[in-house]
Amino acid sequence: MTNGPKRGDGDDTGNLVVTKTRTVAKRPNLYRVLLLNDDYTPMEFVVHVVERFFQKNREEATRIMLHVHHHGVGECGVFTYEVAETKVTQVMDFARKHQHPLQCVMEKK
């Protein structure tokens, strides 16, 4: 029995077997950022929020706002956790600053 450095496992012919470890990067989880409908926030304010924080043009922002209005909830985008969390915080702070009860949430996709 020797305490020398271990060089690898050998096969029964006395040859060394070299194994290569491959690291596979895992894709980050994605989160949907959603706006929730309420009876008080003006539609134009919601359009402005979608344009400002989600970089949508007027037409797309209006479509999202109408979806929120008719279905109670609408998706503004899908992002990594950190980006989604930041957008939710920005929207909520902006809505509060302008005294609107608009709610923005995120959910795992």
ABEGO torsion letter per residue (X at the ends): XBABBBAEBBBAAGBBBBBBBBBBBBBBBBBBBBBBBBAABBAAAAAAAAAAAAGBBAAAAAAAAAAAAAAGBBBAEBBBAAAAAAAAAAAAAAAAAAGBABBBBBBBX
